[in-house]
């Protein structure tokens, strides 16, 4: 209890952070380069973590570059996840460790001209850490559910400068992420996503249109896929006018232009 009789939700907490980072680049052959680095972070409240990164780059020719990348990263527990008290929904756990992720990527960057650019990437990931779900009433302090996820996917990106002031950008991606222990798909992670983007600009203003498709999202809780009706296309439109002489501008921005129902509710998910 505080001096004023109120329950303390989160006690006064401090954290000291120090780190050491080392990186070097080695051009070991014509058109080949290897970049290697490692970073160690030390936190006063839960300990330290060490994360390496590697990048092998091959400049195949003037237009094409290939990269093989490996990296590790972490997410430090928040003060609330560590120290929360007097909360009927969830309590802090002083022993919570950081979530970690390990990624491997193979990427190709192709630029045949200054008006056309494309990229293709294949990736794999492994994600480990406690699943910080809201605690049930019967849950004991500090209880966690281990999370062990792995996934892979592919992403394609393109940029085309059709006219000096007209651009078209597009991004397509597909991924498959699963719980390594159960084999169930990771909930709420879309397996398919597409995003065409158009931008027209002149000295007086800007017209920008973007559409985003998300599809094949596993439903939360039971790990099964939501039906096709849960997929959606989200559209945004921006109209911007500039007054170059008086130096003012005005914009009209519409988000979810076609009023798409993009909610996720249990009623919209059915067993296969």
Backbone bond lengths (Angstrom), bond angles and torsions (degrees), N, CA, C in turn:
res aa  C-N    CA-C-N  psi(-1)  N-CA   C-N-CA  omega(-1)  CA-C   N-CA-C  phi
1 X - - - 1.466 - - 1.529 109.75 -
2 X 1.329 116.75 144.75 1.456 121.71 176.94 1.515 109.12 -82.53
3 X 1.359 118.95 166.93 1.466 121.36 177.89 1.517 112.84 -57.05
4 X 1.342 118.09 -23.46 1.468 121.31 -177.64 1.525 111.98 -95.10
5 X 1.319 117.93 5.61 1.442 120.68 176.40 1.514 115.15 87.79
6 X 1.356 119.67 6.09 1.449 122.32 179.27 1.527 109.68 -94.86
7 X 1.318 116.06 146.26 1.456 120.42 177.04 1.527 109.74 -72.84
8 X 1.310 116.18 137.81 1.466 121.91 179.29 1.520 108.46 -84.29
9 X 1.331 116.56 123.03 1.467 121.27 179.13 1.526 110.59 -79.84
10 X 1.329 116.59 -44.26 1.460 121.75 -178.69 1.523 108.18 -140.08
11 X 1.318 118.83 116.15 1.468 120.24 -178.89 1.524 111.09 -67.25
12 X 1.331 115.72 158.82 1.461 120.53 175.99 1.524 109.83 -56.25
13 X 1.328 115.23 128.75 1.461 120.31 -173.12 1.521 109.51 -137.16
14 X 1.295 116.80 141.68 1.460 121.98 175.80 1.528 109.11 -127.14
15 X 1.311 115.19 157.70 1.467 121.36 179.90 1.518 109.02 -144.81
16 X 1.302 117.22 127.35 1.452 122.92 174.52 1.524 108.85 -104.95
17 X 1.333 116.48 132.59 1.458 121.76 -176.52 1.523 109.24 -125.95
18 X 1.306 115.90 131.78 1.466 121.54 173.29 1.530 108.08 -134.89
19 X 1.321 116.83 152.95 1.460 119.10 -179.10 1.521 110.34 -149.49
20 X 1.322 115.22 158.99 1.460 123.33 175.17 1.522 107.65 -132.50
21 X 1.321 116.75 127.62 1.461 121.66 -176.75 1.521 109.81 -128.49
22 X 1.341 116.08 134.29 1.468 122.51 179.06 1.519 108.29 -132.62
23 X 1.332 117.27 135.68 1.465 121.31 179.73 1.517 109.78 -149.05
24 X 1.338 115.35 146.19 1.461 120.15 178.56 1.525 108.93 -148.34
25 X 1.334 116.16 149.78 1.460 122.58 177.98 1.522 108.78 -119.72
26 X 1.334 115.22 133.34 1.466 121.27 -175.28 1.523 108.92 -126.32
27 X 1.343 117.27 112.23 1.456 122.52 174.23 1.524 107.20 -89.42
28 X 1.328 116.25 87.15 1.461 120.64 -169.56 1.532 113.68 -86.96
29 X 1.354 117.68 -9.80 1.463 121.54 178.05 1.515 108.33 -158.31
30 X 1.345 117.46 160.40 1.464 118.67 176.50 1.534 111.40 -56.39
31 X 1.332 116.13 128.94 1.468 124.13 178.42 1.527 113.74 71.41
32 X 1.328 117.87 8.21 1.457 121.33 178.43 1.526 110.09 -122.82
33 X 1.339 115.75 140.19 1.468 120.47 178.07 1.522 108.91 -147.43
34 X 1.328 114.68 141.31 1.459 121.42 177.75 1.525 108.68 -122.25
35 X 1.321 115.96 123.69 1.463 121.71 176.07 1.527 107.95 -111.64
36 X 1.318 115.70 127.09 1.463 120.96 -179.09 1.520 109.03 -130.79
37 X 1.315 115.47 139.62 1.458 119.90 179.63 1.513 110.97 -152.73
38 X 1.310 115.42 161.25 1.458 121.32 176.77 1.525 107.97 -148.24
39 X 1.309 116.53 144.30 1.459 121.66 179.28 1.524 109.05 -135.52
40 X 1.331 114.63 134.31 1.459 120.83 176.24 1.526 108.45 -115.94
41 X 1.335 116.22 124.59 1.460 122.41 177.28 1.524 108.77 -110.97
42 X 1.325 115.72 136.75 1.460 121.21 178.13 1.517 109.36 -123.01
43 X 1.342 115.98 123.34 1.461 123.16 -179.96 1.518 108.47 -111.69
44 X 1.315 115.66 134.99 1.457 120.12 -175.79 1.516 113.37 -68.28
45 X 1.364 117.86 -22.63 1.458 119.32 -174.21 1.515 114.50 -97.30
46 X 1.356 119.61 -17.74 1.461 117.04 177.98 1.520 114.52 -140.86
47 X 1.314 119.96 -5.17 1.457 120.54 175.83 1.512 112.70 118.58
48 X 1.332 115.28 -157.63 1.452 120.10 -174.02 1.511 112.34 -121.72
49 X 1.336 115.31 165.78 1.459 122.02 178.07 1.527 108.78 -148.49
50 X 1.321 116.22 141.00 1.460 122.46 -177.86 1.522 109.03 -118.34
51 X 1.346 116.77 131.95 1.465 121.25 -174.58 1.522 110.72 -135.42
52 X 1.342 117.43 117.76 1.465 120.93 176.87 1.517 112.45 -91.22
53 X 1.336 115.41 161.40 1.459 121.92 173.99 1.522 108.69 -143.96
54 X 1.348 115.62 139.42 1.453 122.05 179.44 1.525 109.39 -134.94
55 X 1.331 116.61 143.84 1.464 121.13 177.51 1.529 108.62 -144.40
56 X 1.322 115.99 118.14 1.460 122.49 175.85 1.523 107.80 -107.04
57 X 1.334 117.13 120.07 1.468 122.13 -173.18 1.525 109.68 -119.65
58 X 1.330 115.62 131.26 1.461 122.06 177.43 1.526 109.01 -123.62
59 X 1.327 116.34 116.46 1.463 121.59 175.01 1.521 107.51 -86.58
60 X 1.336 116.60 89.10 1.460 121.47 -172.79 1.524 111.63 -61.99
61 X 1.330 116.72 -43.59 1.455 121.71 174.24 1.524 107.39 -157.19
62 X 1.312 116.67 -168.31 1.462 120.44 -175.78 1.533 112.23 -65.21
63 X 1.327 117.06 -25.87 1.462 120.80 -175.21 1.526 114.07 -102.55
64 X 1.312 118.08 -24.14 1.458 121.81 -170.26 1.524 111.49 -119.50
65 X 1.349 114.96 130.89 1.457 122.50 174.94 1.523 108.83 -128.03
66 X 1.322 116.46 135.31 1.465 121.90 178.20 1.527 109.07 -117.18
67 X 1.346 115.53 141.69 1.458 120.60 -177.77 1.527 109.61 -135.20
68 X 1.330 115.75 137.08 1.453 122.90 171.03 1.520 107.03 -116.95
69 X 1.341 116.80 118.69 1.460 121.67 -170.76 1.525 110.07 -123.70
70 X 1.328 114.77 144.59 1.464 121.15 172.63 1.523 107.83 -139.17
71 X 1.319 116.27 136.89 1.456 119.33 -179.84 1.514 111.78 -153.86
72 X 1.301 115.50 154.78 1.454 122.96 174.68 1.522 108.26 -127.76
73 X 1.329 116.68 145.25 1.464 121.80 -178.83 1.519 108.35 -148.73
74 X 1.333 115.77 172.58 1.454 120.44 -178.04 1.520 109.91 -148.74
75 X 1.325 115.53 160.27 1.457 122.33 172.46 1.515 108.04 -120.80
76 X 1.325 115.28 118.46 1.458 120.43 -177.03 1.526 110.18 -72.04
77 X 1.336 119.11 140.24 1.469 120.07 175.74 1.524 110.85 -61.01
78 X 1.321 115.98 141.44 1.461 120.34 178.45 1.524 109.90 -76.68
79 X 1.338 116.16 166.05 1.455 120.45 176.68 1.534 110.62 -59.65
80 X 1.328 116.53 -38.65 1.464 119.74 -179.24 1.520 110.99 -64.53
81 X 1.339 117.52 -40.23 1.457 120.49 179.78 1.518 112.23 -67.88
82 X 1.328 116.98 -25.14 1.459 121.06 -178.44 1.522 113.41 -92.52
83 X 1.347 117.88 -38.96 1.459 120.26 -164.14 1.533 115.98 -124.63
84 X 1.339 118.99 1.82 1.461 119.36 -176.93 1.539 111.52 -59.55
85 X 1.350 115.64 134.55 1.463 121.68 175.98 1.530 108.30 -133.36
86 X 1.332 116.38 165.51 1.472 121.65 177.89 1.522 112.69 54.67
87 X 1.320 116.27 38.69 1.460 121.65 177.95 1.527 107.95 -120.42
88 X 1.327 119.14 112.94 1.470 119.96 -176.55 1.516 113.55 -66.90
89 X 1.335 118.44 -19.69 1.461 121.01 -177.69 1.521 112.35 -85.24
90 X 1.332 117.49 -40.28 1.455 120.61 -176.25 1.516 109.13 -159.39
91 X 1.313 116.21 148.83 1.459 121.93 179.26 1.517 109.66 -120.67
92 X 1.328 115.42 153.49 1.440 120.25 178.17 1.519 112.12 -69.32
93 X 1.319 114.94 158.05 1.463 121.53 179.28 1.521 107.76 -130.06
94 X 1.346 119.25 104.87 1.466 121.07 -177.30 1.523 113.70 -62.50
95 X 1.336 118.27 -16.65 1.459 120.87 -177.60 1.527 113.26 -97.36
96 X 1.338 118.07 4.90 1.467 120.32 179.13 1.526 110.17 -61.51
97 X 1.302 116.51 132.35 1.452 122.82 178.43 1.531 110.33 -99.80
98 X 1.320 117.98 161.47 1.469 119.52 -178.96 1.521 112.12 -67.44
99 X 1.318 115.74 148.68 1.453 120.61 169.79 1.522 108.09 -73.56
100 X 1.324 117.30 142.98 1.462 121.47 -178.59 1.526 109.71 -126.03
101 X 1.318 115.63 152.90 1.461 121.35 176.00 1.520 108.64 -140.76
102 X 1.320 115.46 139.99 1.458 123.08 176.38 1.524 107.67 -123.55
103 X 1.325 116.68 126.80 1.458 120.70 -175.42 1.525 110.66 -127.24
104 X 1.315 114.93 143.94 1.467 123.16 172.95 1.513 107.67 -127.07
105 X 1.328 117.05 132.32 1.463 121.13 -175.70 1.520 110.41 -134.33
106 X 1.312 115.74 140.93 1.461 123.13 170.12 1.523 106.78 -120.70
107 X 1.328 117.22 116.55 1.462 121.48 -171.65 1.522 110.78 -127.46
108 X 1.348 114.58 144.06 1.469 122.07 176.22 1.523 108.17 -125.60
109 X 1.319 115.59 131.62 1.463 122.87 -179.92 1.524 107.93 -118.56
110 X 1.352 115.71 118.50 1.465 120.46 -175.51 1.516 109.55 -121.74
111 X 1.336 116.63 123.48 1.465 122.69 -179.19 1.537 108.96 -131.41
112 X 1.338 117.77 83.87 1.467 120.03 -179.11 1.521 113.67 -69.90
113 X 1.349 117.63 -21.80 1.456 121.05 177.66 1.519 108.72 -155.08
114 X 1.324 116.25 172.56 1.462 119.14 178.24 1.526 112.37 -74.73
115 X 1.344 117.82 -4.67 1.467 121.68 179.16 1.524 113.00 -106.33
116 X 1.323 117.72 -10.58 1.455 121.15 -176.18 1.518 109.76 -134.24
117 X 1.345 115.21 129.30 1.451 120.63 -179.32 1.523 109.37 -143.70
118 X 1.313 116.76 140.90 1.449 121.00 179.49 1.514 111.36 -144.03
119 X 1.310 116.14 154.83 1.458 121.29 -179.95 1.522 108.91 -143.21
120 X 1.323 116.01 141.54 1.454 123.24 177.24 1.519 107.69 -129.75
121 X 1.343 116.19 133.38 1.460 119.69 -175.93 1.528 110.64 -140.84
122 X 1.322 115.02 135.11 1.457 121.92 171.79 1.522 107.75 -114.37
123 X 1.327 117.95 136.29 1.458 119.76 -176.08 1.520 111.00 -138.72
124 X 1.323 115.05 153.33 1.457 124.34 171.50 1.520 107.82 -130.22
125 X 1.334 116.73 147.43 1.462 119.97 179.48 1.518 110.32 -145.24
126 X 1.330 113.70 152.72 1.456 122.56 172.79 1.525 107.94 -132.96
127 X 1.310 115.23 126.50 1.464 121.19 -174.53 1.520 108.37 -123.28
128 X 1.322 116.90 127.33 1.444 121.91 -179.28 1.524 109.88 -131.70
129 X 1.322 115.04 146.53 1.454 119.20 177.02 1.510 110.40 156.86
130 X 1.328 118.31 167.47 1.460 120.74 177.57 1.517 110.73 -71.65
131 X 1.319 116.14 141.64 1.467 121.97 177.04 1.523 107.87 -84.68
132 X 1.332 117.17 112.09 1.462 121.02 -174.70 1.522 110.42 -88.34
133 X 1.310 116.40 68.67 1.465 121.25 177.15 1.520 109.84 -80.89
134 X 1.340 118.33 152.30 1.470 120.05 175.33 1.514 110.26 -56.77
135 X 1.314 115.64 138.37 1.458 120.24 -177.09 1.520 111.28 -73.87
136 X 1.322 117.13 141.19 1.455 122.01 171.80 1.527 108.51 -80.58
137 X 1.322 118.12 161.50 1.467 119.73 -178.58 1.522 113.22 -55.35
138 X 1.339 117.03 -34.48 1.454 119.45 -177.27 1.519 112.82 -85.62
139 X 1.326 116.32 -2.24 1.455 119.45 -176.63 1.524 110.44 -71.15
140 X 1.295 116.52 136.71 1.450 120.12 179.95 1.516 110.13 -84.11
141 X 1.298 115.65 160.32 1.451 121.40 -179.50 1.528 110.41 -58.64
142 X 1.325 114.79 132.20 1.458 120.36 175.13 1.512 114.64 81.06
143 X 1.349 119.16 2.13 1.453 119.83 -179.75 1.520 110.07 -68.75
144 X 1.319 117.23 137.62 1.460 122.22 178.57 1.518 109.11 -138.08
145 X 1.319 115.44 158.16 1.454 121.72 175.86 1.530 107.72 -111.12
146 X 1.331 119.02 118.04 1.463 119.60 -176.69 1.523 111.81 -62.20
147 X 1.333 115.40 143.25 1.453 121.71 -179.38 1.525 107.67 -119.82
148 X 1.321 116.52 126.83 1.449 121.64 -178.66 1.517 107.29 -139.23
149 X 1.322 116.88 96.01 1.453 121.79 -173.37 1.523 110.52 -115.40
150 X 1.310 115.04 149.12 1.456 120.40 173.63 1.521 108.41 -141.17
151 X 1.320 115.91 151.17 1.449 119.13 -177.63 1.515 111.71 -159.72
152 X 1.306 114.71 168.47 1.448 122.18 176.44 1.519 108.14 -150.59
153 X 1.323 115.17 159.45 1.450 117.74 -178.82 1.513 111.95 -172.26
154 X 1.310 114.46 178.23 1.458 121.87 -179.62 1.517 108.61 -138.64
155 X 1.317 116.61 145.67 1.458 121.55 -178.34 1.525 109.54 -138.57
156 X 1.325 115.31 137.23 1.461 122.43 179.01 1.521 108.60 -124.98
157 X 1.325 115.84 131.93 1.465 120.83 -178.79 1.524 109.22 -133.91
158 X 1.331 116.91 140.25 1.463 121.72 -179.26 1.517 110.30 -140.87
159 X 1.327 115.73 148.23 1.460 123.05 178.94 1.529 107.26 -138.20
160 X 1.337 116.24 121.77 1.468 121.84 -177.37 1.521 108.86 -126.58
161 X 1.316 116.25 118.80 1.460 122.84 176.87 1.530 106.79 -92.27
162 X 1.338 116.34 88.06 1.462 120.20 -173.84 1.524 110.89 -65.52
163 X 1.327 116.39 -49.68 1.452 124.22 178.20 1.520 108.07 -126.39
164 X 1.326 118.21 166.51 1.467 118.58 -179.60 1.521 113.96 -52.36
165 X 1.347 118.25 -31.56 1.467 120.26 -178.06 1.525 113.09 -120.08
166 X 1.329 117.30 17.12 1.474 120.97 178.83 1.522 108.89 -126.44
167 X 1.332 115.33 121.81 1.451 122.02 -179.93 1.518 110.25 -122.24
168 X 1.321 116.10 146.35 1.459 122.57 170.28 1.520 107.77 -126.67
169 X 1.315 115.76 125.48 1.446 122.09 177.67 1.525 108.39 -121.80
170 X 1.310 117.07 145.97 1.457 120.80 179.78 1.519 109.51 -145.85
171 X 1.320 114.76 147.35 1.452 121.32 179.05 1.523 108.46 -140.30
172 X 1.312 117.39 125.49 1.452 123.30 177.85 1.526 108.43 -124.40
173 X 1.312 117.10 135.93 1.458 119.29 179.90 1.518 110.26 -146.06
174 X 1.324 114.91 150.85 1.458 122.66 176.24 1.507 107.98 -143.26
175 X 1.329 116.62 132.18 1.451 119.70 -178.86 1.522 110.80 -143.86
176 X 1.314 114.57 157.32 1.464 121.82 179.95 1.519 107.38 -134.29
177 X 1.331 116.91 107.39 1.466 122.26 -179.02 1.522 109.03 -116.86
178 X 1.330 116.77 131.98 1.457 121.69 -176.60 1.517 110.83 -134.40
179 X 1.316 114.07 157.38 1.456 120.77 170.04 1.528 107.24 -76.54
180 X 1.323 116.15 122.04 1.460 119.96 -174.65 1.515 112.03 -66.04
181 X 1.317 117.83 -29.13 1.462 121.00 -177.09 1.526 112.58 -79.16
182 X 1.334 117.12 -38.32 1.463 120.93 -175.13 1.525 113.82 -106.86
183 X 1.333 117.58 -19.93 1.455 120.85 -175.41 1.506 114.19 80.36
184 X 1.341 118.45 -0.19 1.460 122.20 179.96 1.524 110.48 -75.37
185 X 1.331 117.83 144.01 1.472 119.93 177.11 1.516 110.86 -65.50
186 X 1.330 116.01 148.34 1.459 121.65 179.59 1.522 109.24 -70.21
187 X 1.329 116.91 128.41 1.457 121.60 -175.43 1.522 111.83 -67.04
188 X 1.333 115.43 142.98 1.468 124.32 173.01 1.530 113.77 66.66
189 X 1.320 118.80 12.21 1.464 121.83 175.80 1.528 107.83 -100.02
190 X 1.344 119.57 108.36 1.470 120.94 -177.16 1.525 111.25 -63.71
191 X 1.319 115.76 132.68 1.465 120.30 179.42 1.520 111.58 -80.10
192 X 1.343 117.03 -21.70 1.461 120.76 179.94 1.525 108.93 -134.10
193 X 1.332 115.40 141.66 1.455 119.49 177.91 1.523 108.91 -151.91
194 X 1.322 115.92 138.14 1.462 121.78 178.71 1.518 108.39 -137.44
195 X 1.340 116.17 142.73 1.457 119.23 -177.60 1.531 109.96 -146.33
196 X 1.350 118.13 89.94 1.470 120.13 170.22 1.525 110.10 -78.69
197 X 1.319 116.15 145.01 1.467 121.24 -173.24 1.520 107.87 -143.36
198 X 1.336 116.56 126.50 1.469 121.28 179.96 1.531 109.34 -121.50
199 X 1.324 115.48 139.93 1.464 120.69 -176.63 1.529 108.73 -140.21
200 X 1.332 115.80 121.82 1.458 122.29 176.84 1.520 107.92 -122.06
201 X 1.332 116.82 124.20 1.459 120.42 -174.26 1.525 109.86 -136.92
202 X 1.336 115.24 141.26 1.455 120.80 170.01 1.520 108.35 -139.23
203 X 1.308 117.11 -173.13 1.457 119.77 -174.00 1.526 112.38 -69.75
204 X 1.334 117.29 -15.19 1.463 120.09 -179.35 1.521 113.78 -101.24
205 X 1.326 118.62 -13.00 1.457 117.00 -178.10 1.505 113.35 175.28
206 X 1.333 112.96 -167.71 1.454 121.11 -172.10 1.526 109.13 -146.74
207 X 1.332 115.78 136.64 1.460 122.55 170.15 1.522 106.94 -122.25
208 X 1.322 115.65 122.71 1.455 119.62 -176.85 1.520 108.86 -133.76
209 X 1.326 116.62 128.33 1.466 121.65 -179.59 1.521 108.86 -127.90
210 X 1.328 115.75 134.78 1.458 120.36 179.42 1.516 109.33 -137.45
211 X 1.338 116.08 136.37 1.465 121.81 175.14 1.524 107.62 -124.87
212 X 1.314 115.65 143.24 1.456 120.71 -178.70 1.519 109.79 -133.25
213 X 1.328 115.81 125.70 1.462 121.57 177.06 1.513 109.41 -107.56
214 X 1.328 116.69 130.68 1.452 122.79 173.27 1.514 107.96 -125.08
215 X 1.316 116.99 130.41 1.446 119.61 -176.77 1.508 113.96 -145.68
216 X 1.336 115.88 163.45 1.465 124.52 177.43 1.519 111.14 56.24
217 X 1.332 115.77 57.56 1.465 120.37 178.54 1.521 110.27 -95.49
218 X 1.331 118.93 120.91 1.467 119.57 176.54 1.523 110.01 -62.45
219 X 1.316 116.55 141.46 1.456 121.56 179.02 1.515 109.91 -75.81
220 X 1.325 115.90 144.14 1.456 120.46 179.66 1.518 109.97 -71.02
221 X 1.303 116.18 149.80 1.457 121.60 173.55 1.512 112.88 97.46
222 X 1.352 117.39 -58.57 1.452 118.58 -175.43 1.517 112.82 -108.93
223 X 1.345 118.55 0.56 1.444 121.20 171.83 1.506 115.68 68.80
224 X 1.325 118.16 17.21 1.451 120.60 177.97 1.515 110.00 -106.28
225 X 1.343 115.14 159.54 1.451 119.10 -172.67 1.520 111.54 -76.94
226 X 1.338 114.76 141.09 1.450 120.07 173.73 1.522 109.01 -70.63
227 X 1.320 118.44 152.24 1.459 120.68 179.19 1.520 111.07 -67.60
228 X 1.357 114.88 170.54 1.449 119.63 -177.60 1.511 113.64 -57.13
229 X 1.346 117.56 -29.04 1.449 120.48 -179.91 1.502 113.72 -63.08
230 X 1.347 118.46 -18.01 1.445 121.29 179.75 1.523 111.62 -82.22
231 X 1.340 117.87 -13.45 1.460 120.49 174.35 1.523 108.76 -72.08
232 X 1.309 116.87 153.27 1.455 118.18 -179.78 1.521 111.27 -153.41
233 X 1.320 115.30 160.02 1.464 123.66 173.94 1.520 107.34 -117.70
234 X 1.303 116.45 121.06 1.466 123.54 -176.87 1.526 108.06 -105.40
235 X 1.339 117.87 127.74 1.463 122.28 -175.21 1.522 110.78 -121.65
236 X 1.326 115.49 133.23 1.462 122.59 174.82 1.526 109.55 -122.90
237 X 1.335 116.65 149.02 1.455 122.11 178.33 1.525 109.24 -139.62
238 X 1.332 116.27 132.75 1.467 121.92 178.56 1.523 109.77 -124.82
239 X 1.331 116.61 125.96 1.467 122.91 173.40 1.536 106.93 -117.39
240 X 1.313 116.29 122.03 1.463 119.81 -176.06 1.538 109.19 -129.69
241 X 1.326 116.11 131.58 1.469 121.73 178.66 1.521 109.84 -116.15
242 X 1.334 114.94 132.82 1.463 121.12 177.77 1.526 109.73 -114.72
243 X 1.318 116.04 136.37 1.461 121.88 173.53 1.530 106.72 -104.24
244 X 1.347 117.21 98.10 1.466 119.12 -171.80 1.524 114.34 -67.45
245 X 1.336 117.77 -25.72 1.468 119.57 -177.56 1.526 110.13 -79.35
246 X 1.317 117.03 -54.05 1.459 120.87 -179.32 1.532 112.88 -83.37
247 X 1.333 116.45 -6.63 1.463 123.19 173.71 1.527 112.70 59.84
248 X 1.325 114.97 54.51 1.454 119.86 171.39 1.517 107.80 -136.43
249 X 1.319 115.92 163.10 1.453 120.12 179.42 1.525 109.83 -147.90
250 X 1.331 115.29 157.85 1.456 122.82 178.17 1.519 108.11 -137.67
251 X 1.316 116.51 149.04 1.463 120.84 -176.96 1.521 110.48 -136.85
252 X 1.320 115.20 144.59 1.454 123.59 172.05 1.522 106.92 -119.20
253 X 1.331 116.63 118.12 1.464 121.59 -174.62 1.528 108.52 -121.53
254 X 1.311 116.25 125.66 1.469 122.31 177.10 1.520 108.37 -115.97
255 X 1.327 116.30 122.33 1.460 121.82 176.52 1.525 108.81 -109.90
256 X 1.306 115.27 140.50 1.472 121.57 -172.38 1.528 108.95 53.43
257 X 1.302 115.30 60.87 1.463 123.56 -171.16 1.526 112.70 -55.95
258 X 1.314 118.29 -35.79 1.463 121.59 -175.56 1.525 111.92 -103.44
259 X 1.330 117.74 17.36 1.461 123.63 173.17 1.533 111.57 54.14
260 X 1.323 115.33 52.66 1.463 121.05 -179.86 1.524 109.84 -77.42
261 X 1.315 116.27 136.96 1.464 121.48 176.24 1.527 107.84 -82.30
262 X 1.330 116.21 101.60 1.466 121.51 -176.14 1.511 111.90 -107.68
263 X 1.331 116.70 19.82 1.463 119.35 -179.20 1.516 110.89 -74.69
264 X 1.336 114.14 156.03 1.453 120.93 172.80 1.515 108.35 -112.71
265 X 1.305 118.47 106.27 1.462 121.79 178.19 1.513 109.23 -125.64
266 X 1.324 114.93 151.11 1.456 119.25 -177.25 1.506 113.66 -57.98
267 X 1.344 117.27 -28.47 1.459 120.67 -177.47 1.504 111.89 -67.54
268 X 1.344 117.33 -18.15 1.459 119.66 -175.19 1.520 111.81 -95.34
269 X 1.313 118.95 2.04 1.450 122.20 -177.83 1.529 109.40 -114.26
270 X 1.312 115.71 131.25 1.447 120.23 -177.99 1.517 108.63 -130.62
271 X 1.303 115.67 153.64 1.462 120.64 177.65 1.530 109.74 -69.82
272 X 1.315 115.52 146.67 1.450 118.89 177.45 1.516 110.23 -80.45
